C-alpha cells in the first residue's frame, strides 16, 4: 500500500454494474515522506469515509477491487485506510541494515 | 519479493476490515548494497518486525491472502521474514 492525499471527488451516474454506491476520489500519490509523486489518479473509497484533504493509504492493481463489497468490478485502485499517525525514526535512516551484508568476491 | 528496511509505523483507526488488528509498517526497499532506494510500501507485519529490522516482503495479492488467511483480501505487501544475512556476489 502507498500513501496518497485526497484532492477531489468524482461523480459518475452511469457506470458499470456492481459499481453502484462506490465513491470515487481524486488522489495525489505520495512518496514515503508524504511528498507528491507522480500524476493524480482516481481511487475507489473502500473506507467510505475519506474526503478531500485527508492523508490515506491505498492498494493498487487487482487487489483494489478486493477491498470493495462487490469484488468482481473494474477497479484498480482503492483507498483502504485513513492515516492517523506515521512514526518514522529519522535517526535510524541511512543506517546500515541489521542483516549481516556479505559481498562475495568475483568468480574466476 | 524484495528485501527492505522497516523505517516506521503507520496507525489508522478507519480502515477496511481486512486490516483490522494488523500491524502496518513502513518499509523502504533496499538495493543489493543494502542502501535505501526510496521505493516503499506500507506492509502488513506477520513476523513481529520493528523499526530498523531488515525484512523480506512479498508484494503480490494471492500470496498475501494466503499468509493472512483472507478471501477476499485487499492486501499486497506483507512482511514474511526477518533477514539475518544477505550474501551477494559483486
N, CA and C atoms of all chains as a GROMACS GRO file, in nm:
protein
  594
    1UNK      N    1   0.084  -0.119   0.000
    1UNK     CA    2   0.000   0.000   0.000
    1UNK      C    3   0.088   0.124   0.000
    2UNK      N    4   0.035   0.231  -0.056
    2UNK     CA    5   0.109   0.357  -0.067
    2UNK      C    6   0.026   0.471  -0.008
    3UNK      N    7   0.098   0.576   0.032
    3UNK     CA    8   0.030   0.696   0.081
    3UNK      C    9  -0.028   0.776  -0.034
    4UNK      N   10  -0.137   0.850  -0.006
    4UNK     CA   11  -0.192   0.945  -0.102
    4UNK      C   12  -0.268   1.053  -0.026
    5UNK      N   13  -0.281   1.167  -0.092
    5UNK     CA   14  -0.362   1.276  -0.038
    5UNK      C   15  -0.488   1.287  -0.123
    6UNK      N   16  -0.604   1.292  -0.060
    6UNK     CA   17  -0.729   1.309  -0.135
    6UNK      C   18  -0.740   1.455  -0.176
    7UNK      N   19  -0.755   1.479  -0.307
    7UNK     CA   20  -0.758   1.618  -0.354
    7UNK      C   21  -0.887   1.654  -0.427
    8UNK      N   22  -0.980   1.557  -0.438
    8UNK     CA   23  -1.105   1.592  -0.506
    8UNK      C   24  -1.202   1.475  -0.512
    9UNK      N   25  -1.318   1.502  -0.569
    9UNK     CA   26  -1.422   1.400  -0.579
    9UNK      C   27  -1.463   1.382  -0.725
   10UNK      N   28  -1.517   1.264  -0.756
   10UNK     CA   29  -1.564   1.235  -0.891
   10UNK      C   30  -1.706   1.182  -0.880
   11UNK      N   31  -1.795   1.232  -0.965
   11UNK     CA   32  -1.932   1.180  -0.968
   11UNK      C   33  -1.958   1.120  -1.105
   12UNK      N   34  -2.003   0.995  -1.108
   12UNK     CA   35  -2.039   0.929  -1.235
   12UNK      C   36  -2.170   0.856  -1.212
   13UNK      N   37  -2.275   0.904  -1.276
   13UNK     CA   38  -2.407   0.844  -1.255
   13UNK      C   39  -2.417   0.712  -1.329
   14UNK      N   40  -2.374   0.713  -1.456
   14UNK     CA   41  -2.383   0.592  -1.535
   14UNK      C   42  -2.250   0.519  -1.525
   15UNK      N   43  -2.250   0.400  -1.468
   15UNK     CA   44  -2.125   0.325  -1.460
   15UNK      C   45  -2.151   0.175  -1.466
   16UNK      N   46  -2.043   0.098  -1.476
   16UNK     CA   47  -2.052  -0.047  -1.493
   16UNK      C   48  -2.124  -0.110  -1.375
   17UNK      N   49  -2.202  -0.218  -1.405
   17UNK     CA   50  -2.281  -0.281  -1.298
   17UNK      C   51  -2.190  -0.335  -1.186
   18UNK      N   52  -2.236  -0.321  -1.064
   18UNK     CA   53  -2.155  -0.362  -0.948
   18UNK      C   54  -2.083  -0.245  -0.885
   19UNK      N   55  -2.079  -0.133  -0.955
   19UNK     CA   56  -2.006  -0.018  -0.903
   19UNK      C   57  -2.100   0.085  -0.841
   20UNK      N   58  -2.229   0.050  -0.832
   20UNK     CA   59  -2.323   0.145  -0.771
   20UNK      C   60  -2.286   0.167  -0.624
   21UNK      N   61  -2.296   0.290  -0.581
   21UNK     CA   62  -2.271   0.319  -0.440
   21UNK      C   63  -2.125   0.337  -0.403
   22UNK      N   64  -2.037   0.313  -0.500
   22UNK     CA   65  -1.894   0.332  -0.472
   22UNK      C   66  -1.858   0.479  -0.492
   23UNK      N   67  -1.786   0.535  -0.394
   23UNK     CA   68  -1.744   0.674  -0.404
   23UNK      C   69  -1.605   0.679  -0.466
   24UNK      N   70  -1.591   0.766  -0.567
   24UNK     CA   71  -1.461   0.782  -0.632
   24UNK      C   72  -1.399   0.916  -0.594
   25UNK      N   73  -1.269   0.912  -0.563
   25UNK     CA   74  -1.199   1.032  -0.521
   25UNK      C   75  -1.075   1.054  -0.608
   26UNK      N   76  -1.039   1.180  -0.624
   26UNK     CA   77  -0.914   1.213  -0.693
   26UNK      C   78  -0.804   1.212  -0.588
   27UNK      N   79  -0.698   1.136  -0.612
   27UNK     CA   80  -0.590   1.126  -0.514
   27UNK      C   81  -0.456   1.162  -0.577
   28UNK      N   82  -0.371   1.223  -0.498
   28UNK     CA   83  -0.233   1.250  -0.540
   28UNK      C   84  -0.144   1.150  -0.467
   29UNK      N   85  -0.085   1.055  -0.539
   29UNK     CA   86   0.006   0.960  -0.473
   29UNK      C   87   0.125   1.033  -0.409
   30UNK      N   88   0.172   0.980  -0.296
   30UNK     CA   89   0.282   1.043  -0.222
   30UNK      C   90   0.398   0.945  -0.204
   31UNK      N   91   0.516   1.001  -0.182
   31UNK     CA   92   0.630   0.914  -0.151
   31UNK      C   93   0.632   0.887   0.000
   32UNK      N   94   0.736   0.820   0.048
   32UNK     CA   95   0.738   0.780   0.189
   32UNK      C   96   0.749   0.899   0.285
   33UNK      N   97   0.793   1.014   0.233
   33UNK     CA   98   0.799   1.136   0.315
   33UNK      C   99   0.672   1.220   0.298
   34UNK      N  100   0.572   1.160   0.237
   34UNK     CA  101   0.442   1.222   0.212
   34UNK      C  102   0.455   1.344   0.122
   35UNK      N  103   0.546   1.337   0.025
   35UNK     CA  104   0.558   1.442  -0.077
   35UNK      C  105   0.498   1.388  -0.207
   36UNK      N  106   0.433   1.474  -0.288
   36UNK     CA  107   0.368   1.426  -0.411
   36UNK      C  108   0.466   1.352  -0.502
   37UNK      N  109   0.417   1.242  -0.559
   37UNK     CA  110   0.498   1.163  -0.651
   37UNK      C  111   0.407   1.110  -0.762
   38UNK      N  112   0.434   1.150  -0.884
   38UNK     CA  113   0.356   1.103  -0.998
   38UNK      C  114   0.229   1.183  -1.019
   39UNK      N  115   0.150   1.137  -1.116
   39UNK     CA  116   0.029   1.209  -1.154
   39UNK      C  117  -0.088   1.169  -1.066
   40UNK      N  118  -0.183   1.261  -1.047
   40UNK     CA  119  -0.304   1.228  -0.970
   40UNK      C  120  -0.379   1.112  -1.035
   41UNK      N  121  -0.449   1.033  -0.953
   41UNK     CA  122  -0.525   0.920  -1.004
   41UNK      C  123  -0.663   0.918  -0.940
   42UNK      N  124  -0.749   0.829  -0.991
   42UNK     CA  125  -0.884   0.814  -0.936
   42UNK      C  126  -0.888   0.684  -0.857
   43UNK      N  127  -0.932   0.692  -0.733
   43UNK     CA  128  -0.939   0.573  -0.648
   43UNK      C  129  -1.080   0.554  -0.595
   44UNK      N  130  -1.121   0.427  -0.582
   44UNK     CA  131  -1.248   0.396  -0.516
   44UNK      C  132  -1.224   0.402  -0.365
   45UNK      N  133  -1.321   0.458  -0.292
   45UNK     CA  134  -1.303   0.472  -0.147
   45UNK      C  135  -1.365   0.352  -0.075
   46UNK      N  136  -1.280   0.255  -0.037
   46UNK     CA  137  -1.330   0.134   0.030
   46UNK      C  138  -1.363   0.160   0.177
   47UNK      N  139  -1.314   0.271   0.233
   47UNK     CA  140  -1.347   0.303   0.373
   47UNK      C  141  -1.482   0.374   0.380
   48UNK      N  142  -1.524   0.433   0.267
   48UNK     CA  143  -1.648   0.512   0.256
   48UNK      C  144  -1.647   0.634   0.348
   49UNK      N  145  -1.531   0.667   0.404
   49UNK     CA  146  -1.525   0.779   0.499
   49UNK      C  147  -1.418   0.881   0.466
   50UNK      N  148  -1.346   0.860   0.356
   50UNK     CA  149  -1.239   0.954   0.322
   50UNK      C  150  -1.296   1.077   0.252
   51UNK      N  151  -1.224   1.187   0.263
   51UNK     CA  152  -1.268   1.310   0.198
   51UNK      C  153  -1.150   1.398   0.164
   52UNK      N  154  -1.175   1.501   0.083
   52UNK     CA  155  -1.066   1.588   0.039
   52UNK      C  156  -0.982   1.641   0.155
   53UNK      N  157  -0.850   1.643   0.135
   53UNK     CA  158  -0.756   1.692   0.234
   53UNK      C  159  -0.696   1.582   0.320
   54UNK      N  160  -0.759   1.464   0.320
   54UNK     CA  161  -0.712   1.361   0.412
   54UNK      C  162  -0.594   1.281   0.358
   55UNK      N  163  -0.508   1.239   0.453
   55UNK     CA  164  -0.396   1.150   0.421
   55UNK      C  165  -0.447   1.007   0.433
   56UNK      N  166  -0.434   0.931   0.325
   56UNK     CA  167  -0.488   0.795   0.323
   56UNK      C  168  -0.380   0.700   0.273
   57UNK      N  169  -0.408   0.569   0.282
   57UNK     CA  170  -0.325   0.475   0.206
   57UNK      C  171  -0.416   0.395   0.116
   58UNK      N  172  -0.357   0.345   0.007
   58UNK     CA  173  -0.439   0.278  -0.094
   58UNK      C  174  -0.366   0.156  -0.149
   59UNK      N  175  -0.446   0.062  -0.196
   59UNK     CA  176  -0.390  -0.060  -0.254
   59UNK      C  177  -0.420  -0.056  -0.404
   60UNK      N  178  -0.321  -0.097  -0.484
   60UNK     CA  179  -0.333  -0.086  -0.629
   60UNK      C  180  -0.354  -0.222  -0.694
   61UNK      N  181  -0.378  -0.217  -0.823
   61UNK     CA  182  -0.397  -0.333  -0.912
   61UNK      C  183  -0.519  -0.416  -0.875
   62UNK      N  184  -0.514  -0.544  -0.901
   62UNK     CA  185  -0.629  -0.634  -0.880
   62UNK      C  186  -0.682  -0.627  -0.736
   63UNK      N  187  -0.593  -0.601  -0.641
   63UNK     CA  188  -0.632  -0.601  -0.501
   63UNK      C  189  -0.721  -0.482  -0.466
   64UNK      N  190  -0.720  -0.379  -0.552
   64UNK     CA  191  -0.809  -0.265  -0.529
   64UNK      C  192  -0.954  -0.309  -0.524
   65UNK      N  193  -0.994  -0.392  -0.620
   65UNK     CA  194  -1.133  -0.439  -0.627
   65UNK      C  195  -1.168  -0.528  -0.509
   66UNK      N  196  -1.069  -0.599  -0.455
   66UNK     CA  197  -1.093  -0.690  -0.342
   66UNK      C  198  -1.137  -0.615  -0.216
   67UNK      N  199  -1.112  -0.485  -0.212
   67UNK     CA  200  -1.148  -0.406  -0.094
   67UNK      C  201  -1.296  -0.367  -0.096
   68UNK      N  202  -1.362  -0.386  -0.211
   68UNK     CA  203  -1.499  -0.336  -0.226
   68UNK      C  204  -1.602  -0.445  -0.200
   69UNK      N  205  -1.727  -0.405  -0.172
   69UNK     CA  206  -1.831  -0.505  -0.141
   69UNK      C  207  -1.849  -0.607  -0.254
   70UNK      N  208  -1.847  -0.558  -0.378
   70UNK     CA  209  -1.855  -0.648  -0.494
   70UNK      C  210  -1.713  -0.660  -0.550
   71UNK      N  211  -1.650  -0.779  -0.535
   71UNK     CA  212  -1.506  -0.788  -0.568
   71UNK      C  213  -1.477  -0.799  -0.717
   72UNK      N  214  -1.578  -0.839  -0.797
   72UNK     CA  215  -1.552  -0.851  -0.940
   72UNK      C  216  -1.598  -0.725  -1.013
   73UNK      N  217  -1.527  -0.617  -0.988
   73UNK     CA  218  -1.559  -0.489  -1.052
   73UNK      C  219  -1.432  -0.430  -1.114
   74UNK      N  220  -1.449  -0.350  -1.219
   74UNK     CA  221  -1.333  -0.291  -1.285
   74UNK      C  222  -1.274  -0.173  -1.206
   75UNK      N  223  -1.201  -0.204  -1.102
   75UNK     CA  224  -1.137  -0.103  -1.017
   75UNK      C  225  -0.992  -0.147  -0.994
   76UNK      N  226  -0.895  -0.057  -1.010
   76UNK     CA  227  -0.756  -0.096  -0.988
   76UNK      C  228  -0.684  -0.011  -0.883
   77UNK      N  229  -0.762   0.069  -0.811
   77UNK     CA  230  -0.701   0.149  -0.705
   77UNK      C  231  -0.808   0.178  -0.600
   78UNK      N  232  -0.782   0.143  -0.474
   78UNK     CA  233  -0.882   0.164  -0.369
   78UNK      C  234  -0.817   0.218  -0.243
   79UNK      N  235  -0.887   0.311  -0.180
   79UNK     CA  236  -0.842   0.365  -0.051
   79UNK      C  237  -0.882   0.265   0.056
   80UNK      N  238  -0.784   0.216   0.135
   80UNK     CA  239  -0.813   0.112   0.233
   80UNK      C  240  -0.798   0.160   0.377
   81UNK      N  241  -0.753   0.283   0.397
   81UNK     CA  242  -0.743   0.334   0.534
   81UNK      C  243  -0.714   0.482   0.537
   82UNK      N  244  -0.754   0.545   0.648
   82UNK     CA  245  -0.726   0.687   0.669
   82UNK      C  246  -0.619   0.696   0.777
   83UNK      N  247  -0.508   0.762   0.745
   83UNK     CA  248  -0.391   0.763   0.834
   83UNK      C  249  -0.413   0.858   0.952
   84UNK      N  250  -0.393   0.806   1.075
   84UNK     CA  251  -0.394   0.890   1.193
   84UNK      C  252  -0.254   0.943   1.221
   85UNK      N  253  -0.157   0.853   1.209
   85UNK     CA  254  -0.023   0.888   1.252
   85UNK      C  255   0.081   0.804   1.178
   86UNK      N  256   0.190   0.867   1.137
   86UNK     CA  257   0.304   0.796   1.081
   86UNK      C  258   0.423   0.828   1.169
   87UNK      N  259   0.489   0.725   1.217
   87UNK     CA  260   0.606   0.748   1.302
   87UNK      C  261   0.729   0.694   1.234
   88UNK      N  262   0.822   0.783   1.201
   88UNK     CA  263   0.946   0.742   1.134
   88UNK      C  264   1.062   0.784   1.222
   89UNK      N  265   1.148   0.687   1.251
   89UNK     CA  266   1.266   0.716   1.333
   89UNK      C  267   1.376   0.767   1.241
   90UNK      N  268   1.382   0.900   1.227
   90UNK     CA  269   1.476   0.958   1.130
   90UNK      C  270   1.622   0.932   1.167
   91UNK      N  271   1.649   0.915   1.297
   91UNK     CA  272   1.788   0.894   1.338
   91UNK      C  273   1.842   0.761   1.284
   92UNK      N  274   1.750   0.668   1.256
   92UNK     CA  275   1.798   0.538   1.208
   92UNK      C  276   1.797   0.527   1.057
   93UNK      N  277   1.748   0.631   0.989
   93UNK     CA  278   1.750   0.627   0.842
   93UNK      C  279   1.895   0.626   0.796
   94UNK      N  280   1.919   0.563   0.687
   94UNK     CA  281   2.052   0.555   0.624
   94UNK      C  282   2.152   0.477   0.709
   95UNK      N  283   2.106   0.417   0.820
   95UNK     CA  284   2.193   0.327   0.895
   95UNK      C  285   2.218   0.204   0.811
   96UNK      N  286   2.322   0.131   0.848
   96UNK     CA  287   2.345   0.002   0.781
   96UNK      C  288   2.232  -0.092   0.817
   97UNK      N  289   2.195  -0.185   0.727
   97UNK     CA  290   2.089  -0.281   0.760
   97UNK      C  291   2.129  -0.368   0.879
   98UNK      N  292   2.028  -0.416   0.951
   98UNK     CA  293   2.056  -0.502   1.066
   98UNK      C  294   2.107  -0.639   1.021
   99UNK      N  295   2.070  -0.678   0.900
   99UNK     CA  296   2.117  -0.808   0.850
   99UNK      C  297   2.266  -0.801   0.820
  100UNK      N  298   2.330  -0.915   0.834
  100UNK     CA  299   2.472  -0.925   0.802
  100UNK      C  300   2.486  -0.922   0.650
  101UNK      N  301   2.549  -0.818   0.594
  101UNK     CA  302   2.554  -0.799   0.449
  101UNK      C  303   2.691  -0.841   0.398
  102UNK      N  304   2.697  -0.950   0.324
  102UNK     CA  305   2.825  -1.006   0.280
  102UNK      C  306   2.842  -0.986   0.130
  103UNK      N  307   2.956  -0.935   0.091
  103UNK     CA  308   2.986  -0.922  -0.052
  103UNK      C  309   3.083  -1.032  -0.090
  104UNK      N  310   3.039  -1.121  -0.176
  104UNK     CA  311   3.125  -1.230  -0.219
  104UNK      C  312   3.217  -1.179  -0.329
  105UNK      N  313   3.334  -1.239  -0.341
  105UNK     CA  314   3.429  -1.197  -0.444
  105UNK      C  315   3.385  -1.238  -0.582
  106UNK      N  316   3.454  -1.184  -0.682
  106UNK     CA  317   3.424  -1.220  -0.821
  106UNK      C  318   3.454  -1.367  -0.846
  107UNK      N  319   3.377  -1.426  -0.936
  107UNK     CA  320   3.405  -1.564  -0.973
  107UNK      C  321   3.521  -1.565  -1.072
  108UNK      N  322   3.608  -1.662  -1.060
  108UNK     CA  323   3.722  -1.670  -1.154
  108UNK      C  324   3.675  -1.712  -1.292
  109UNK      N  325   0.943  -1.088  -0.452
  109UNK     CA  326   0.975  -1.049  -0.314
  109UNK      C  327   1.095  -0.956  -0.316
  110UNK      N  328   1.108  -0.879  -0.212
  110UNK     CA  329   1.226  -0.794  -0.202
  110UNK      C  330   1.269  -0.780  -0.057
  111UNK      N  331   1.393  -0.733  -0.040
  111UNK     CA  332   1.445  -0.708   0.094
  111UNK      C  333   1.430  -0.560   0.124
  112UNK      N  334   1.379  -0.530   0.242
  112UNK     CA  335   1.357  -0.390   0.278
  112UNK      C  336   1.398  -0.363   0.421
  113UNK      N  337   1.393  -0.237   0.455
  113UNK     CA  338   1.422  -0.196   0.593
  113UNK      C  339   1.297  -0.128   0.650
  114UNK      N  340   1.259  -0.170   0.771
  114UNK     CA  341   1.145  -0.106   0.836
  114UNK      C  342   1.190   0.031   0.886
  115UNK      N  343   1.124   0.137   0.837
  115UNK     CA  344   1.165   0.272   0.875
  115UNK      C  345   1.061   0.342   0.960
  116UNK      N  346   0.946   0.278   0.981
  116UNK     CA  347   0.846   0.345   1.064
  116UNK      C  348   0.719   0.265   1.079
  117UNK      N  349   0.626   0.322   1.154
  117UNK     CA  350   0.496   0.258   1.175
  117UNK      C  351   0.385   0.349   1.125
  118UNK      N  352   0.274   0.288   1.084
  118UNK     CA  353   0.158   0.363   1.035
  118UNK      C  354   0.038   0.324   1.119
  119UNK      N  355  -0.032   0.424   1.172
  119UNK     CA  356  -0.151   0.399   1.254
  119UNK      C  357  -0.274   0.453   1.182
  120UNK      N  358  -0.378   0.370   1.172
  120UNK     CA  359  -0.503   0.413   1.109
  120UNK      C  360  -0.620   0.351   1.184
  121UNK      N  361  -0.709   0.435   1.236
  121UNK     CA  362  -0.828   0.384   1.306
  121UNK      C  363  -0.932   0.339   1.205
  122UNK      N  364  -0.953   0.424   1.102
  122UNK     CA  365  -1.052   0.390   0.999
  122UNK      C  366  -0.980   0.314   0.888
  123UNK      N  367  -1.014   0.187   0.875
  123UNK     CA  368  -0.954   0.107   0.768
  123UNK      C  369  -1.048  -0.007   0.732
  124UNK      N  370  -1.021  -0.074   0.620
  124UNK     CA  371  -1.109  -0.183   0.578
  124UNK      C  372  -1.092  -0.301   0.674
  125UNK      N  373  -1.195  -0.387   0.678
  125UNK     CA  374  -1.197  -0.496   0.776
  125UNK      C  375  -1.078  -0.590   0.761
  126UNK      N  376  -1.024  -0.604   0.639
  126UNK     CA  377  -0.911  -0.697   0.618
  126UNK      C  378  -0.788  -0.654   0.696
  127UNK      N  379  -0.784  -0.528   0.735
  127UNK     CA  380  -0.664  -0.476   0.802
  127UNK      C  381  -0.683  -0.460   0.952
  128UNK      N  382  -0.801  -0.497   1.002
  128UNK     CA  383  -0.827  -0.480   1.145
  128UNK      C  384  -0.730  -0.563   1.229
  129UNK      N  385  -0.679  -0.501   1.335
  129UNK     CA  386  -0.585  -0.565   1.428
  129UNK      C  387  -0.455  -0.610   1.360
  130UNK      N  388  -0.423  -0.551   1.247
  130UNK     CA  389  -0.296  -0.584   1.182
  130UNK      C  390  -0.198  -0.470   1.204
  131UNK      N  391  -0.071  -0.506   1.221
  131UNK     CA  392   0.032  -0.404   1.238
  131UNK      C  393   0.083  -0.361   1.100
  132UNK      N  394   0.079  -0.229   1.076
  132UNK     CA  395   0.125  -0.176   0.948
  132UNK      C  396   0.260  -0.108   0.966
  133UNK      N  397   0.356  -0.148   0.886
  133UNK     CA  398   0.490  -0.091   0.895
  133UNK      C  399   0.530  -0.028   0.762
  134UNK      N  400   0.608   0.079   0.772
  134UNK     CA  401   0.659   0.147   0.654
  134UNK      C  402   0.794   0.083   0.620
  135UNK      N  403   0.804   0.029   0.499
  135UNK     CA  404   0.924  -0.045   0.459
  135UNK      C  405   0.987   0.020   0.337
  136UNK      N  406   1.116   0.049   0.345
  136UNK     CA  407   1.188   0.103   0.229
  136UNK      C  408   1.265  -0.011   0.164
  137UNK      N  409   1.250  -0.021   0.031
  137UNK     CA  410   1.318  -0.128  -0.041
  137UNK      C  411   1.470  -0.102  -0.043
  138UNK      N  412   1.549  -0.206  -0.024
  138UNK     CA  413   1.695  -0.192  -0.026
  138UNK      C  414   1.751  -0.241  -0.159
  139UNK      N  415   1.863  -0.180  -0.202
  139UNK     CA  416   1.930  -0.232  -0.320
  139UNK      C  417   2.029  -0.340  -0.276
  140UNK      N  418   2.107  -0.392  -0.370
  140UNK     CA  419   2.195  -0.506  -0.337
  140UNK      C  420   2.314  -0.466  -0.251
  141UNK      N  421   2.335  -0.334  -0.231
  141UNK     CA  422   2.439  -0.290  -0.138
  141UNK      C  423   2.381  -0.261   0.000
  142UNK      N  424   2.251  -0.282   0.016
  142UNK     CA  425   2.188  -0.256   0.146
  142UNK      C  426   2.149  -0.111   0.165
  143UNK      N  427   2.149  -0.033   0.056
  143UNK     CA  428   2.112   0.108   0.066
  143UNK      C  429   1.962   0.126   0.038
  144UNK      N  430   1.901   0.221   0.106
  144UNK     CA  431   1.759   0.251   0.080
  144UNK      C  432   1.742   0.310  -0.059
  145UNK      N  433   1.634   0.269  -0.127
  145UNK     CA  434   1.613   0.314  -0.264
  145UNK      C  435   1.508   0.424  -0.275
  146UNK      N  436   1.427   0.443  -0.171
  146UNK     CA  437   1.318   0.540  -0.180
  146UNK      C  438   1.188   0.477  -0.229
  147UNK      N  439   1.197   0.356  -0.285
  147UNK     CA  440   1.076   0.279  -0.318
  147UNK      C  441   1.024   0.223  -0.186
  148UNK      N  442   0.895   0.237  -0.160
  148UNK     CA  443   0.845   0.196  -0.029
  148UNK      C  444   0.712   0.124  -0.039
  149UNK      N  445   0.672   0.064   0.072
  149UNK     CA  446   0.542   0.001   0.084
  149UNK      C  447   0.494   0.016   0.227
  150UNK      N  448   0.364   0.028   0.244
  150UNK     CA  449   0.305   0.012   0.377
  150UNK      C  450   0.265  -0.135   0.382
  151UNK      N  451   0.334  -0.212   0.466
  151UNK     CA  452   0.319  -0.358   0.464
  151UNK      C  453   0.257  -0.409   0.594
  152UNK      N  454   0.182  -0.519   0.581
  152UNK     CA  455   0.127  -0.587   0.699
  152UNK      C  456   0.236  -0.677   0.756
  153UNK      N  457   0.255  -0.670   0.888
  153UNK     CA  458   0.361  -0.749   0.952
  153UNK      C  459   0.307  -0.882   1.003
  154UNK      N  460   0.378  -0.991   0.972
  154UNK     CA  461   0.340  -1.122   1.027
  154UNK      C  462   0.456  -1.182   1.107
  155UNK      N  463   0.564  -1.106   1.127
  155UNK     CA  464   0.687  -1.162   1.186
  155UNK      C  465   0.736  -1.086   1.308
  156UNK      N  466   0.650  -1.007   1.372
  156UNK     CA  467   0.692  -0.926   1.486
  156UNK      C  468   0.814  -0.841   1.453
  157UNK      N  469   0.817  -0.786   1.334
  157UNK     CA  470   0.927  -0.698   1.295
  157UNK      C  471   0.905  -0.560   1.357
  158UNK      N  472   1.012  -0.482   1.362
  158UNK     CA  473   1.002  -0.347   1.418
  158UNK      C  474   1.096  -0.254   1.346
  159UNK      N  475   1.088  -0.123   1.375
  159UNK     CA  476   1.172  -0.025   1.309
  159UNK      C  477   1.320  -0.062   1.315
  160UNK      N  478   1.388  -0.050   1.201
  160UNK     CA  479   1.529  -0.083   1.191
  160UNK      C  480   1.554  -0.221   1.134
  161UNK      N  481   1.458  -0.312   1.148
  161UNK     CA  482   1.478  -0.450   1.103
  161UNK      C  483   1.490  -0.461   0.951
  162UNK      N  484   1.574  -0.553   0.908
  162UNK     CA  485   1.581  -0.588   0.767
  162UNK      C  486   1.482  -0.701   0.744
  163UNK      N  487   1.391  -0.682   0.647
  163UNK     CA  488   1.281  -0.777   0.633
  163UNK      C  489   1.264  -0.824   0.489
  164UNK      N  490   1.197  -0.938   0.477
  164UNK     CA  491   1.161  -0.994   0.347
  164UNK      C  492   1.014  -0.962   0.323
  165UNK      N  493   0.985  -0.900   0.208
  165UNK     CA  494   0.848  -0.854   0.180
  165UNK      C  495   0.796  -0.921   0.054
  166UNK      N  496   0.674  -0.973   0.061
  166UNK     CA  497   0.608  -1.022  -0.061
  166UNK      C  498   0.510  -0.913  -0.103
  167UNK      N  499   0.510  -0.880  -0.233
  167UNK     CA  500   0.419  -0.777  -0.283
  167UNK      C  501   0.335  -0.837  -0.394
  168UNK      N  502   0.245  -0.924  -0.355
  168UNK     CA  503   0.161  -0.995  -0.453
  168UNK      C  504   0.036  -1.042  -0.380
  169UNK      N  505  -0.078  -1.025  -0.443
  169UNK     CA  506  -0.205  -1.045  -0.374
  169UNK      C  507  -0.237  -1.186  -0.329
  170UNK      N  508  -0.213  -1.287  -0.416
  170UNK     CA  509  -0.251  -1.423  -0.379
  170UNK      C  510  -0.169  -1.474  -0.260
  171UNK      N  511  -0.038  -1.448  -0.264
  171UNK     CA  512   0.047  -1.487  -0.152
  171UNK      C  513   0.006  -1.416  -0.024
  172UNK      N  514  -0.025  -1.287  -0.035
  172UNK     CA  515  -0.066  -1.209   0.082
  172UNK      C  516  -0.195  -1.266   0.142
  173UNK      N  517  -0.291  -1.298   0.056
  173UNK     CA  518  -0.419  -1.352   0.106
  173UNK      C  519  -0.397  -1.487   0.175
  174UNK      N  520  -0.307  -1.568   0.119
  174UNK     CA  521  -0.277  -1.699   0.178
  174UNK      C  522  -0.214  -1.683   0.316
  175UNK      N  523  -0.116  -1.594   0.327
  175UNK     CA  524  -0.047  -1.573   0.454
  175UNK      C  525  -0.142  -1.519   0.561
  176UNK      N  526  -0.231  -1.429   0.520
  176UNK     CA  527  -0.319  -1.363   0.617
  176UNK      C  528  -0.453  -1.435   0.633
  177UNK      N  529  -0.471  -1.542   0.555
  177UNK     CA  530  -0.594  -1.620   0.562
  177UNK      C  531  -0.718  -1.535   0.532
  178UNK      N  532  -0.711  -1.463   0.422
  178UNK     CA  533  -0.820  -1.373   0.383
  178UNK      C  534  -0.872  -1.411   0.244
  179UNK      N  535  -1.002  -1.404   0.224
  179UNK     CA  536  -1.060  -1.420   0.091
  179UNK      C  537  -1.201  -1.362   0.092
  180UNK      N  538  -1.227  -1.249   0.033
  180UNK     CA  539  -1.129  -1.167  -0.037
  180UNK      C  540  -1.036  -1.095   0.061
  181UNK      N  541  -0.928  -1.041   0.007
  181UNK     CA  542  -0.833  -0.965   0.089
  181UNK      C  543  -0.765  -0.860   0.005
  182UNK      N  544  -0.785  -0.736   0.039
  182UNK     CA  545  -0.726  -0.626  -0.038
  182UNK      C  546  -0.590  -0.590   0.019
  183UNK      N  547  -0.499  -0.685   0.015
  183UNK     CA  548  -0.365  -0.665   0.070
  183UNK      C  549  -0.264  -0.718  -0.031
  184UNK      N  550  -0.156  -0.648  -0.049
  184UNK     CA  551  -0.048  -0.695  -0.137
  184UNK      C  552   0.082  -0.711  -0.061
  185UNK      N  553   0.125  -0.608   0.010
  185UNK     CA  554   0.257  -0.610   0.073
  185UNK      C  555   0.249  -0.671   0.213
  186UNK      N  556   0.322  -0.779   0.235
  186UNK     CA  557   0.325  -0.845   0.365
  186UNK      C  558   0.470  -0.878   0.401
  187UNK      N  559   0.506  -0.848   0.527
  187UNK     CA  560   0.639  -0.884   0.577
  187UNK      C  561   0.633  -1.031   0.618
  188UNK      N  562   0.712  -1.116   0.550
  188UNK     CA  563   0.706  -1.259   0.575
  188UNK      C  564   0.836  -1.315   0.633
  189UNK      N  565   0.932  -1.228   0.663
  189UNK     CA  566   1.056  -1.278   0.723
  189UNK      C  567   1.141  -1.165   0.775
  190UNK      N  568   1.223  -1.195   0.877
  190UNK     CA  569   1.324  -1.100   0.923
  190UNK      C  570   1.458  -1.157   0.877
  191UNK      N  571   1.531  -1.078   0.798
  191UNK     CA  572   1.652  -1.128   0.730
  191UNK      C  573   1.772  -1.120   0.823
  192UNK      N  574   1.846  -1.232   0.835
  192UNK     CA  575   1.968  -1.235   0.917
  192UNK      C  576   2.092  -1.203   0.834
  193UNK      N  577   2.094  -1.255   0.712
  193UNK     CA  578   2.217  -1.242   0.634
  193UNK      C  579   2.186  -1.236   0.485
  194UNK      N  580   2.259  -1.152   0.414
  194UNK     CA  581   2.249  -1.144   0.269
  194UNK      C  582   2.390  -1.156   0.214
  195UNK      N  583   2.411  -1.245   0.120
  195UNK     CA  584   2.542  -1.258   0.057
  195UNK      C  585   2.525  -1.239  -0.093
  196UNK      N  586   2.594  -1.140  -0.147
  196UNK     CA  587   2.580  -1.106  -0.290
  196UNK      C  588   2.716  -1.110  -0.357
  197UNK      N  589   2.719  -1.172  -0.472
  197UNK     CA  590   2.843  -1.172  -0.549
  197UNK      C  591   2.851  -1.042  -0.628
  198UNK      N  592   2.958  -0.970  -0.614
  198UNK     CA  593   2.967  -0.838  -0.678
  198UNK      C  594   2.996  -0.851  -0.827
   0.00000   0.00000   0.00000
